């Protein structure tokens, strides 16, 4: 059997995520592509993210929601 990302044979420790196996260094944040060696979070789509990218995504979602609900001012 081979790893999902690099297709190399499974011969070492690995991360099992969403039914696929990854080398620890190949399991990366879906946004910034940094290896997720110290844990990860999932966004609303189930993608693995590091803490900074998760907070960035949550902040952007909040800003976009506020913009969509904004009422134009009369000038």
mmCIF file of the N, C-alpha and C atoms, coordinates in Angstrom:
data_MODEL
# 
_entry.id   MODEL 
# 
loop_
_atom_site.group_PDB 
_atom_site.id 
_atom_site.type_symbol 
_atom_site.label_atom_id 
_atom_site.label_alt_id 
_atom_site.label_comp_id 
_atom_site.label_asym_id 
_atom_site.label_entity_id 
_atom_site.label_seq_id 
_atom_site.pdbx_PDB_ins_code 
_atom_site.Cartn_x 
_atom_site.Cartn_y 
_atom_site.Cartn_z 
_atom_site.occupancy 
_atom_site.B_iso_or_equiv 
_atom_site.pdbx_formal_charge 
_atom_site.auth_seq_id 
_atom_site.auth_comp_id 
_atom_site.auth_asym_id 
_atom_site.auth_atom_id 
_atom_site.pdbx_PDB_model_num 
ATOM 1   N N  . UNK A 1 1  ? 0.849   -1.191 0.000  1.00 0.00 ? 1  UNK A N  1 
ATOM 2   C CA . UNK A 1 1  ? 0.000   0.000  0.000  1.00 0.00 ? 1  UNK A CA 1 
ATOM 3   C C  . UNK A 1 1  ? 0.885   1.241  0.000  1.00 0.00 ? 1  UNK A C  1 
ATOM 4   N N  . UNK A 1 2  ? 0.412   2.322  -0.605 1.00 0.00 ? 2  UNK A N  1 
ATOM 5   C CA . UNK A 1 2  ? 1.206   3.549  -0.737 1.00 0.00 ? 2  UNK A CA 1 
ATOM 6   C C  . UNK A 1 2  ? 0.520   4.724  -0.058 1.00 0.00 ? 2  UNK A C  1 
ATOM 7   N N  . UNK A 1 3  ? 1.337   5.737  0.246  1.00 0.00 ? 3  UNK A N  1 
ATOM 8   C CA . UNK A 1 3  ? 0.813   6.962  0.830  1.00 0.00 ? 3  UNK A CA 1 
ATOM 9   C C  . UNK A 1 3  ? 0.003   7.736  -0.202 1.00 0.00 ? 3  UNK A C  1 
ATOM 10  N N  . UNK A 1 4  ? -0.982  8.504  0.283  1.00 0.00 ? 4  UNK A N  1 
ATOM 11  C CA . UNK A 1 4  ? -1.888  9.246  -0.597 1.00 0.00 ? 4  UNK A CA 1 
ATOM 12  C C  . UNK A 1 4  ? -1.194  10.391 -1.332 1.00 0.00 ? 4  UNK A C  1 
ATOM 13  N N  . UNK A 1 5  ? -0.314  11.124 -0.662 1.00 0.00 ? 5  UNK A N  1 
ATOM 14  C CA . UNK A 1 5  ? 0.284   12.327 -1.254 1.00 0.00 ? 5  UNK A CA 1 
ATOM 15  C C  . UNK A 1 5  ? 1.483   12.009 -2.138 1.00 0.00 ? 5  UNK A C  1 
ATOM 16  N N  . UNK A 1 6  ? 2.457   11.279 -1.619 1.00 0.00 ? 6  UNK A N  1 
ATOM 17  C CA . UNK A 1 6  ? 3.714   11.071 -2.348 1.00 0.00 ? 6  UNK A CA 1 
ATOM 18  C C  . UNK A 1 6  ? 3.768   9.737  -3.079 1.00 0.00 ? 6  UNK A C  1 
ATOM 19  N N  . UNK A 1 7  ? 2.825   8.859  -2.830 1.00 0.00 ? 7  UNK A N  1 
ATOM 20  C CA . UNK A 1 7  ? 2.717   7.548  -3.487 1.00 0.00 ? 7  UNK A CA 1 
ATOM 21  C C  . UNK A 1 7  ? 3.837   6.578  -3.125 1.00 0.00 ? 7  UNK A C  1 
ATOM 22  N N  . UNK A 1 8  ? 4.673   6.904  -2.119 1.00 0.00 ? 8  UNK A N  1 
ATOM 23  C CA . UNK A 1 8  ? 5.731   5.998  -1.687 1.00 0.00 ? 8  UNK A CA 1 
ATOM 24  C C  . UNK A 1 8  ? 5.135   4.890  -0.828 1.00 0.00 ? 8  UNK A C  1 
ATOM 25  N N  . UNK A 1 9  ? 5.884   3.804  -0.706 1.00 0.00 ? 9  UNK A N  1 
ATOM 26  C CA . UNK A 1 9  ? 5.432   2.672  0.103  1.00 0.00 ? 9  UNK A CA 1 
ATOM 27  C C  . UNK A 1 9  ? 5.352   3.072  1.575  1.00 0.00 ? 9  UNK A C  1 
ATOM 28  N N  . UNK A 1 10 ? 4.396   2.495  2.287  1.00 0.00 ? 10 UNK A N  1 
ATOM 29  C CA . UNK A 1 10 ? 4.225   2.764  3.717  1.00 0.00 ? 10 UNK A CA 1 
ATOM 30  C C  . UNK A 1 10 ? 5.221   1.909  4.489  1.00 0.00 ? 10 UNK A C  1 
ATOM 31  N N  . UNK A 1 11 ? 6.253   2.565  5.036  1.00 0.00 ? 11 UNK A N  1 
ATOM 32  C CA . UNK A 1 11 ? 7.260   1.837  5.807  1.00 0.00 ? 11 UNK A CA 1 
ATOM 33  C C  . UNK A 1 11 ? 7.608   2.560  7.107  1.00 0.00 ? 11 UNK A C  1 
ATOM 34  N N  . UNK A 1 12 ? 6.904   3.629  7.425  1.00 0.00 ? 12 UNK A N  1 
ATOM 35  C CA . UNK A 1 12 ? 7.222   4.414  8.622  1.00 0.00 ? 12 UNK A CA 1 
ATOM 36  C C  . UNK A 1 12 ? 5.937   4.874  9.296  1.00 0.00 ? 12 UNK A C  1 
ATOM 37  N N  . UNK A 1 13 ? 6.099   5.664  10.353 1.00 0.00 ? 13 UNK A N  1 
ATOM 38  C CA . UNK A 1 13 ? 4.934   6.241  11.020 1.00 0.00 ? 13 UNK A CA 1 
ATOM 39  C C  . UNK A 1 13 ? 4.166   7.101  10.030 1.00 0.00 ? 13 UNK A C  1 
ATOM 40  N N  . UNK A 1 14 ? 2.864   7.169  10.225 1.00 0.00 ? 14 UNK A N  1 
ATOM 41  C CA . UNK A 1 14 ? 2.045   7.918  9.282  1.00 0.00 ? 14 UNK A CA 1 
ATOM 42  C C  . UNK A 1 14 ? 0.842   8.530  9.980  1.00 0.00 ? 14 UNK A C  1 
ATOM 43  N N  . UNK A 1 15 ? 0.184   9.437  9.271  1.00 0.00 ? 15 UNK A N  1 
ATOM 44  C CA . UNK A 1 15 ? -1.058  10.061 9.718  1.00 0.00 ? 15 UNK A CA 1 
ATOM 45  C C  . UNK A 1 15 ? -2.177  9.448  8.894  1.00 0.00 ? 15 UNK A C  1 
ATOM 46  N N  . UNK A 1 16 ? -3.217  8.977  9.563  1.00 0.00 ? 16 UNK A N  1 
ATOM 47  C CA . UNK A 1 16 ? -4.391  8.445  8.874  1.00 0.00 ? 16 UNK A CA 1 
ATOM 48  C C  . UNK A 1 16 ? -5.460  9.528  8.927  1.00 0.00 ? 16 UNK A C  1 
ATOM 49  N N  . UNK A 1 17 ? -5.798  10.087 7.775  1.00 0.00 ? 17 UNK A N  1 
ATOM 50  C CA . UNK A 1 17 ? -6.768  11.178 7.720  1.00 0.00 ? 17 UNK A CA 1 
ATOM 51  C C  . UNK A 1 17 ? -7.771  10.925 6.609  1.00 0.00 ? 17 UNK A C  1 
ATOM 52  N N  . UNK A 1 18 ? -9.020  10.927 6.962  1.00 0.00 ? 18 UNK A N  1 
ATOM 53  C CA . UNK A 1 18 ? -10.111 10.814 6.001  1.00 0.00 ? 18 UNK A CA 1 
ATOM 54  C C  . UNK A 1 18 ? -9.949  9.595  5.088  1.00 0.00 ? 18 UNK A C  1 
ATOM 55  N N  . UNK A 1 19 ? -9.501  8.499  5.689  1.00 0.00 ? 19 UNK A N  1 
ATOM 56  C CA . UNK A 1 19 ? -9.363  7.255  4.945  1.00 0.00 ? 19 UNK A CA 1 
ATOM 57  C C  . UNK A 1 19 ? -8.091  7.133  4.127  1.00 0.00 ? 19 UNK A C  1 
ATOM 58  N N  . UNK A 1 20 ? -7.191  8.116  4.193  1.00 0.00 ? 20 UNK A N  1 
ATOM 59  C CA . UNK A 1 20 ? -5.921  8.075  3.462  1.00 0.00 ? 20 UNK A CA 1 
ATOM 60  C C  . UNK A 1 20 ? -4.767  8.142  4.442  1.00 0.00 ? 20 UNK A C  1 
ATOM 61  N N  . UNK A 1 21 ? -3.642  7.573  4.047  1.00 0.00 ? 21 UNK A N  1 
ATOM 62  C CA . UNK A 1 21 ? -2.443  7.582  4.886  1.00 0.00 ? 21 UNK A CA 1 
ATOM 63  C C  . UNK A 1 21 ? -1.412  8.538  4.286  1.00 0.00 ? 21 UNK A C  1 
ATOM 64  N N  . UNK A 1 22 ? -0.743  9.305  5.168  1.00 0.00 ? 22 UNK A N  1 
ATOM 65  C CA . UNK A 1 22 ? 0.245   10.298 4.756  1.00 0.00 ? 22 UNK A CA 1 
ATOM 66  C C  . UNK A 1 22 ? 1.493   10.165 5.622  1.00 0.00 ? 22 UNK A C  1 
ATOM 67  N N  . UNK A 1 23 ? 2.710   10.359 5.024  1.00 0.00 ? 23 UNK A N  1 
ATOM 68  C CA . UNK A 1 23 ? 3.887   10.588 5.850  1.00 0.00 ? 23 UNK A CA 1 
ATOM 69  C C  . UNK A 1 23 ? 3.558   11.775 6.743  1.00 0.00 ? 23 UNK A C  1 
ATOM 70  N N  . UNK A 1 24 ? 4.141   11.830 7.915  1.00 0.00 ? 24 UNK A N  1 
ATOM 71  C CA . UNK A 1 24 ? 3.881   12.974 8.788  1.00 0.00 ? 24 UNK A CA 1 
ATOM 72  C C  . UNK A 1 24 ? 4.289   14.280 8.114  1.00 0.00 ? 24 UNK A C  1 
ATOM 73  N N  . UNK A 1 25 ? 5.388   14.277 7.365  1.00 0.00 ? 25 UNK A N  1 
ATOM 74  C CA . UNK A 1 25 ? 5.838   15.508 6.701  1.00 0.00 ? 25 UNK A CA 1 
ATOM 75  C C  . UNK A 1 25 ? 5.039   15.825 5.434  1.00 0.00 ? 25 UNK A C  1 
ATOM 76  N N  . UNK A 1 26 ? 4.263   14.872 4.926  1.00 0.00 ? 26 UNK A N  1 
ATOM 77  C CA . UNK A 1 26 ? 3.436   15.104 3.729  1.00 0.00 ? 26 UNK A CA 1 
ATOM 78  C C  . UNK A 1 26 ? 2.015   15.551 4.072  1.00 0.00 ? 26 UNK A C  1 
ATOM 79  N N  . UNK A 1 27 ? 1.618   15.400 5.334  1.00 0.00 ? 27 UNK A N  1 
ATOM 80  C CA . UNK A 1 27 ? 0.277   15.820 5.752  1.00 0.00 ? 27 UNK A CA 1 
ATOM 81  C C  . UNK A 1 27 ? 0.334   17.313 6.042  1.00 0.00 ? 27 UNK A C  1 
ATOM 82  N N  . UNK A 1 28 ? -0.251  18.128 5.145  1.00 0.00 ? 28 UNK A N  1 
ATOM 83  C CA . UNK A 1 28 ? -0.053  19.579 5.189  1.00 0.00 ? 28 UNK A CA 1 
ATOM 84  C C  . UNK A 1 28 ? -1.367  20.339 5.286  1.00 0.00 ? 28 UNK A C  1 
ATOM 85  N N  . UNK A 1 29 ? -1.257  21.569 5.761  1.00 0.00 ? 29 UNK A N  1 
ATOM 86  C CA . UNK A 1 29 ? -2.383  22.496 5.816  1.00 0.00 ? 29 UNK A CA 1 
ATOM 87  C C  . UNK A 1 29 ? -2.915  22.720 4.400  1.00 0.00 ? 29 UNK A C  1 
ATOM 88  N N  . UNK A 1 30 ? -4.219  22.686 4.250  1.00 0.00 ? 30 UNK A N  1 
ATOM 89  C CA . UNK A 1 30 ? -4.840  22.857 2.935  1.00 0.00 ? 30 UNK A CA 1 
ATOM 90  C C  . UNK A 1 30 ? -4.692  24.278 2.397  1.00 0.00 ? 30 UNK A C  1 
ATOM 91  N N  . UNK A 1 31 ? -4.396  25.248 3.250  1.00 0.00 ? 31 UNK A N  1 
ATOM 92  C CA . UNK A 1 31 ? -4.252  26.642 2.790  1.00 0.00 ? 31 UNK A CA 1 
ATOM 93  C C  . UNK A 1 31 ? -2.798  27.045 2.588  1.00 0.00 ? 31 UNK A C  1 
ATOM 94  N N  . UNK A 1 32 ? -1.942  26.845 3.593  1.00 0.00 ? 32 UNK A N  1 
ATOM 95  C CA . UNK A 1 32 ? -0.557  27.335 3.500  1.00 0.00 ? 32 UNK A CA 1 
ATOM 96  C C  . UNK A 1 32 ? 0.445   26.230 3.164  1.00 0.00 ? 32 UNK A C  1 
ATOM 97  N N  . UNK A 1 33 ? 0.017   24.985 3.182  1.00 0.00 ? 33 UNK A N  1 
ATOM 98  C CA . UNK A 1 33 ? 0.823   23.824 2.799  1.00 0.00 ? 33 UNK A CA 1 
ATOM 99  C C  . UNK A 1 33 ? 2.010   23.565 3.722  1.00 0.00 ? 33 UNK A C  1 
ATOM 100 N N  . UNK A 1 34 ? 1.939   24.041 4.957  1.00 0.00 ? 34 UNK A N  1 
ATOM 101 C CA . UNK A 1 34 ? 2.949   23.743 5.962  1.00 0.00 ? 34 UNK A CA 1 
ATOM 102 C C  . UNK A 1 34 ? 2.598   22.388 6.584  1.00 0.00 ? 34 UNK A C  1 
ATOM 103 N N  . UNK A 1 35 ? 3.594   21.507 6.805  1.00 0.00 ? 35 UNK A N  1 
ATOM 104 C CA . UNK A 1 35 ? 3.294   20.219 7.438  1.00 0.00 ? 35 UNK A CA 1 
ATOM 105 C C  . UNK A 1 35 ? 2.606   20.409 8.796  1.00 0.00 ? 35 UNK A C  1 
ATOM 106 N N  . UNK A 1 36 ? 1.609   19.579 9.055  1.00 0.00 ? 36 UNK A N  1 
ATOM 107 C CA . UNK A 1 36 ? 0.820   19.670 10.291 1.00 0.00 ? 36 UNK A CA 1 
ATOM 108 C C  . UNK A 1 36 ? 1.384   18.703 11.329 1.00 0.00 ? 36 UNK A C  1 
ATOM 109 N N  . UNK A 1 37 ? 2.586   19.014 11.821 1.00 0.00 ? 37 UNK A N  1 
ATOM 110 C CA . UNK A 1 37 ? 3.275   18.105 12.734 1.00 0.00 ? 37 UNK A CA 1 
ATOM 111 C C  . UNK A 1 37 ? 2.792   18.215 14.173 1.00 0.00 ? 37 UNK A C  1 
ATOM 112 N N  . UNK A 1 38 ? 2.211   19.334 14.553 1.00 0.00 ? 38 UNK A N  1 
ATOM 113 C CA . UNK A 1 38 ? 1.792   19.510 15.952 1.00 0.00 ? 38 UNK A CA 1 
ATOM 114 C C  . UNK A 1 38 ? 0.278   19.553 16.098 1.00 0.00 ? 38 UNK A C  1 
ATOM 115 N N  . UNK A 1 39 ? -0.430  18.882 15.212 1.00 0.00 ? 39 UNK A N  1 
ATOM 116 C CA . UNK A 1 39 ? -1.883  18.855 15.294 1.00 0.00 ? 39 UNK A CA 1 
ATOM 117 C C  . UNK A 1 39 ? -2.512  19.724 14.227 1.00 0.00 ? 39 UNK A C  1 
ATOM 118 N N  . UNK A 1 40 ? -3.827  19.590 14.102 1.00 0.00 ? 40 UNK A N  1 
ATOM 119 C CA . UNK A 1 40 ? -4.529  20.337 13.066 1.00 0.00 ? 40 UNK A CA 1 
ATOM 120 C C  . UNK A 1 40 ? -5.977  20.538 13.465 1.00 0.00 ? 40 UNK A C  1 
ATOM 121 N N  . UNK A 1 41 ? -6.630  21.398 12.711 1.00 0.00 ? 41 UNK A N  1 
ATOM 122 C CA . UNK A 1 41 ? -8.047  21.691 12.874 1.00 0.00 ? 41 UNK A CA 1 
ATOM 123 C C  . UNK A 1 41 ? -8.709  21.448 11.525 1.00 0.00 ? 41 UNK A C  1 
ATOM 124 N N  . UNK A 1 42 ? -10.020 21.351 11.504 1.00 0.00 ? 42 UNK A N  1 
ATOM 125 C CA . UNK A 1 42 ? -10.739 21.202 10.240 1.00 0.00 ? 42 UNK A CA 1 
ATOM 126 C C  . UNK A 1 42 ? -11.621 22.413 10.011 1.00 0.00 ? 42 UNK A C  1 
ATOM 127 N N  . UNK A 1 43 ? -11.679 22.871 8.753  1.00 0.00 ? 43 UNK A N  1 
ATOM 128 C CA . UNK A 1 43 ? -12.600 23.951 8.428  1.00 0.00 ? 43 UNK A CA 1 
ATOM 129 C C  . UNK A 1 43 ? -13.986 23.367 8.190  1.00 0.00 ? 43 UNK A C  1 
ATOM 130 N N  . UNK A 1 44 ? -14.934 24.193 7.817  1.00 0.00 ? 44 UNK A N  1 
ATOM 131 C CA . UNK A 1 44 ? -16.314 23.732 7.649  1.00 0.00 ? 44 UNK A CA 1 
ATOM 132 C C  . UNK A 1 44 ? -16.459 22.740 6.498  1.00 0.00 ? 44 UNK A C  1 
ATOM 133 N N  . UNK A 1 45 ? -15.470 22.681 5.619  1.00 0.00 ? 45 UNK A N  1 
ATOM 134 C CA . UNK A 1 45 ? -15.484 21.716 4.515  1.00 0.00 ? 45 UNK A CA 1 
ATOM 135 C C  . UNK A 1 45 ? -14.747 20.429 4.857  1.00 0.00 ? 45 UNK A C  1 
ATOM 136 N N  . UNK A 1 46 ? -14.172 20.372 6.067  1.00 0.00 ? 46 UNK A N  1 
ATOM 137 C CA . UNK A 1 46 ? -13.444 19.184 6.485  1.00 0.00 ? 46 UNK A CA 1 
ATOM 138 C C  . UNK A 1 46 ? -11.992 19.150 6.054  1.00 0.00 ? 46 UNK A C  1 
ATOM 139 N N  . UNK A 1 47 ? -11.460 20.276 5.551  1.00 0.00 ? 47 UNK A N  1 
ATOM 140 C CA . UNK A 1 47 ? -10.056 20.327 5.135  1.00 0.00 ? 47 UNK A CA 1 
ATOM 141 C C  . UNK A 1 47 ? -9.170  20.539 6.359  1.00 0.00 ? 47 UNK A C  1 
ATOM 142 N N  . UNK A 1 48 ? -7.996  19.887 6.418  1.00 0.00 ? 48 UNK A N  1 
ATOM 143 C CA . UNK A 1 48 ? -7.086  20.092 7.546  1.00 0.00 ? 48 UNK A CA 1 
ATOM 144 C C  . UNK A 1 48 ? -6.382  21.444 7.444  1.00 0.00 ? 48 UNK A C  1 
ATOM 145 N N  . UNK A 1 49 ? -6.386  22.192 8.544  1.00 0.00 ? 49 UNK A N  1 
ATOM 146 C CA . UNK A 1 49 ? -5.738  23.505 8.592  1.00 0.00 ? 49 UNK A CA 1 
ATOM 147 C C  . UNK A 1 49 ? -4.896  23.626 9.846  1.00 0.00 ? 49 UNK A C  1 
ATOM 148 N N  . UNK A 1 50 ? -3.836  24.448 9.779  1.00 0.00 ? 50 UNK A N  1 
ATOM 149 C CA . UNK A 1 50 ? -3.131  24.791 11.010 1.00 0.00 ? 50 UNK A CA 1 
ATOM 150 C C  . UNK A 1 50 ? -3.920  25.886 11.727 1.00 0.00 ? 50 UNK A C  1 
ATOM 151 N N  . UNK A 1 51 ? -3.508  26.207 12.944 1.00 0.00 ? 51 UNK A N  1 
ATOM 152 C CA . UNK A 1 51 ? -4.272  27.150 13.764 1.00 0.00 ? 51 UNK A CA 1 
ATOM 153 C C  . UNK A 1 51 ? -4.383  28.526 13.113 1.00 0.00 ? 51 UNK A C  1 
ATOM 154 N N  . UNK A 1 52 ? -3.292  29.041 12.570 1.00 0.00 ? 52 UNK A N  1 
ATOM 155 C CA . UNK A 1 52 ? -3.324  30.375 11.956 1.00 0.00 ? 52 UNK A CA 1 
ATOM 156 C C  . UNK A 1 52 ? -4.271  30.426 10.761 1.00 0.00 ? 52 UNK A C  1 
ATOM 157 N N  . UNK A 1 53 ? -4.241  29.403 9.931  1.00 0.00 ? 53 UNK A N  1 
ATOM 158 C CA . UNK A 1 53 ? -5.126  29.386 8.755  1.00 0.00 ? 53 UNK A CA 1 
ATOM 159 C C  . UNK A 1 53 ? -6.581  29.213 9.164  1.00 0.00 ? 53 UNK A C  1 
ATOM 160 N N  . UNK A 1 54 ? -6.834  28.419 10.206 1.00 0.00 ? 54 UNK A N  1 
ATOM 161 C CA . UNK A 1 54 ? -8.209  28.271 10.680 1.00 0.00 ? 54 UNK A CA 1 
ATOM 162 C C  . UNK A 1 54 ? -8.744  29.613 11.162 1.00 0.00 ? 54 UNK A C  1 
ATOM 163 N N  . UNK A 1 55 ? -7.965  30.328 11.988 1.00 0.00 ? 55 UNK A N  1 
ATOM 164 C CA . UNK A 1 55 ? -8.418  31.624 12.490 1.00 0.00 ? 55 UNK A CA 1 
ATOM 165 C C  . UNK A 1 55 ? -8.572  32.620 11.355 1.00 0.00 ? 55 UNK A C  1 
ATOM 166 N N  . UNK A 1 56 ? -7.672  32.589 10.379 1.00 0.00 ? 56 UNK A N  1 
ATOM 167 C CA . UNK A 1 56 ? -7.804  33.461 9.217  1.00 0.00 ? 56 UNK A CA 1 
ATOM 168 C C  . UNK A 1 56 ? -9.074  33.168 8.442  1.00 0.00 ? 56 UNK A C  1 
ATOM 169 N N  . UNK A 1 57 ? -9.391  31.889 8.274  1.00 0.00 ? 57 UNK A N  1 
ATOM 170 C CA . UNK A 1 57 ? -10.611 31.507 7.560  1.00 0.00 ? 57 UNK A CA 1 
ATOM 171 C C  . UNK A 1 57 ? -11.850 31.940 8.339  1.00 0.00 ? 57 UNK A C  1 
ATOM 172 N N  . UNK A 1 58 ? -11.846 31.717 9.654  1.00 0.00 ? 58 UNK A N  1 
ATOM 173 C CA . UNK A 1 58 ? -12.996 32.121 10.471 1.00 0.00 ? 58 UNK A CA 1 
ATOM 174 C C  . UNK A 1 58 ? -13.200 33.631 10.421 1.00 0.00 ? 58 UNK A C  1 
ATOM 175 N N  . UNK A 1 59 ? -12.105 34.389 10.476 1.00 0.00 ? 59 UNK A N  1 
ATOM 176 C CA . UNK A 1 59 ? -12.192 35.844 10.410 1.00 0.00 ? 59 UNK A CA 1 
ATOM 177 C C  . UNK A 1 59 ? -12.739 36.296 9.058  1.00 0.00 ? 59 UNK A C  1 
ATOM 178 N N  . UNK A 1 60 ? -12.241 35.721 7.978  1.00 0.00 ? 60 UNK A N  1 
ATOM 179 C CA . UNK A 1 60 ? -12.731 36.091 6.644  1.00 0.00 ? 60 UNK A CA 1 
ATOM 180 C C  . UNK A 1 60 ? -14.206 35.735 6.483  1.00 0.00 ? 60 UNK A C  1 
ATOM 181 N N  . UNK A 1 61 ? -14.616 34.577 6.982  1.00 0.00 ? 61 UNK A N  1 
ATOM 182 C CA . UNK A 1 61 ? -16.030 34.193 6.911  1.00 0.00 ? 61 UNK A CA 1 
ATOM 183 C C  . UNK A 1 61 ? -16.894 35.207 7.650  1.00 0.00 ? 61 UNK A C  1 
ATOM 184 N N  . UNK A 1 62 ? -16.417 35.669 8.808  1.00 0.00 ? 62 UNK A N  1 
ATOM 185 C CA . UNK A 1 62 ? -17.149 36.647 9.611  1.00 0.00 ? 62 UNK A CA 1 
ATOM 186 C C  . UNK A 1 62 ? -17.239 37.993 8.880  1.00 0.00 ? 62 UNK A C  1 
ATOM 187 N N  . UNK A 1 63 ? -16.127 38.436 8.290  1.00 0.00 ? 63 UNK A N  1 
ATOM 188 C CA . UNK A 1 63 ? -16.110 39.709 7.561  1.00 0.00 ? 63 UNK A CA 1 
ATOM 189 C C  . UNK A 1 63 ? -17.047 39.651 6.365  1.00 0.00 ? 63 UNK A C  1 
ATOM 190 N N  . UNK A 1 64 ? -16.986 38.578 5.603  1.00 0.00 ? 64 UNK A N  1 
ATOM 191 C CA . UNK A 1 64 ? -17.843 38.443 4.420  1.00 0.00 ? 64 UNK A CA 1 
ATOM 192 C C  . UNK A 1 64 ? -19.308 38.422 4.827  1.00 0.00 ? 64 UNK A C  1 
ATOM 193 N N  . UNK A 1 65 ? -19.629 37.717 5.914  1.00 0.00 ? 65 UNK A N  1 
ATOM 194 C CA . UNK A 1 65 ? -21.015 37.677 6.391  1.00 0.00 ? 65 UNK A CA 1 
ATOM 195 C C  . UNK A 1 65 ? -21.483 39.075 6.771  1.00 0.00 ? 65 UNK A C  1 
ATOM 196 N N  . UNK A 1 66 ? -20.628 39.837 7.469  1.00 0.00 ? 66 UNK A N  1 
ATOM 197 C CA . UNK A 1 66 ? -20.992 41.202 7.857  1.00 0.00 ? 66 UNK A CA 1 
ATOM 198 C C  . UNK A 1 66 ? -21.176 42.099 6.636  1.00 0.00 ? 66 UNK A C  1 
ATOM 199 N N  . UNK A 1 67 ? -20.324 41.948 5.629  1.00 0.00 ? 67 UNK A N  1 
ATOM 200 C CA . UNK A 1 67 ? -20.455 42.754 4.411  1.00 0.00 ? 67 UNK A CA 1 
ATOM 201 C C  . UNK A 1 67 ? -21.756 42.416 3.699  1.00 0.00 ? 67 UNK A C  1 
ATOM 202 N N  . UNK A 1 68 ? -22.082 41.130 3.627  1.00 0.00 ? 68 UNK A N  1 
ATOM 203 C CA . UNK A 1 68 ? -23.317 40.710 2.956  1.00 0.00 ? 68 UNK A CA 1 
ATOM 204 C C  . UNK A 1 68 ? -24.560 41.245 3.662  1.00 0.00 ? 68 UNK A C  1 
ATOM 205 N N  . UNK A 1 69 ? -24.473 41.470 4.976  1.00 0.00 ? 69 UNK A N  1 
ATOM 206 C CA . UNK A 1 69 ? -25.622 41.944 5.747  1.00 0.00 ? 69 UNK A CA 1 
ATOM 207 C C  . UNK A 1 69 ? -25.628 43.459 5.942  1.00 0.00 ? 69 UNK A C  1 
ATOM 208 N N  . UNK A 1 70 ? -24.623 44.141 5.401  1.00 0.00 ? 70 UNK A N  1 
ATOM 209 C CA . UNK A 1 70 ? -24.527 45.593 5.587  1.00 0.00 ? 70 UNK A CA 1 
ATOM 210 C C  . UNK A 1 70 ? -25.628 46.311 4.803  1.00 0.00 ? 70 UNK A C  1 
ATOM 211 N N  . UNK A 1 71 ? -26.122 47.385 5.395  1.00 0.00 ? 71 UNK A N  1 
ATOM 212 C CA . UNK A 1 71 ? -27.143 48.218 4.757  1.00 0.00 ? 71 UNK A CA 1 
ATOM 213 C C  . UNK A 1 71 ? -26.456 49.488 4.275  1.00 0.00 ? 71 UNK A C  1 
ATOM 214 N N  . UNK A 1 72 ? -26.612 49.838 2.989  1.00 0.00 ? 72 UNK A N  1 
ATOM 215 C CA . UNK A 1 72 ? -25.968 51.057 2.485  1.00 0.00 ? 72 UNK A CA 1 
ATOM 216 C C  . UNK A 1 72 ? -26.460 52.295 3.243  1.00 0.00 ? 72 UNK A C  1 
ATOM 217 N N  . UNK A 1 73 ? -25.540 53.201 3.520  1.00 0.00 ? 73 UNK A N  1 
ATOM 218 C CA . UNK A 1 73 ? -25.892 54.441 4.215  1.00 0.00 ? 73 UNK A CA 1 
ATOM 219 C C  . UNK A 1 73 ? -26.344 55.490 3.204  1.00 0.00 ? 73 UNK A C  1 
ATOM 220 N N  . UNK A 1 74 ? -27.232 56.371 3.643  1.00 0.00 ? 74 UNK A N  1 
ATOM 221 C CA . UNK A 1 74 ? -27.659 57.495 2.805  1.00 0.00 ? 74 UNK A CA 1 
ATOM 222 C C  . UNK A 1 74 ? -26.656 58.632 2.984  1.00 0.00 ? 74 UNK A C  1 
ATOM 223 N N  . UNK A 1 75 ? -26.158 59.166 1.885  1.00 0.00 ? 75 UNK A N  1 
ATOM 224 C CA . UNK A 1 75 ? -25.215 60.288 1.951  1.00 0.00 ? 75 UNK A CA 1 
ATOM 225 C C  . UNK A 1 75 ? -25.840 61.517 1.372  1.00 0.00 ? 75 UNK A C  1 
# 
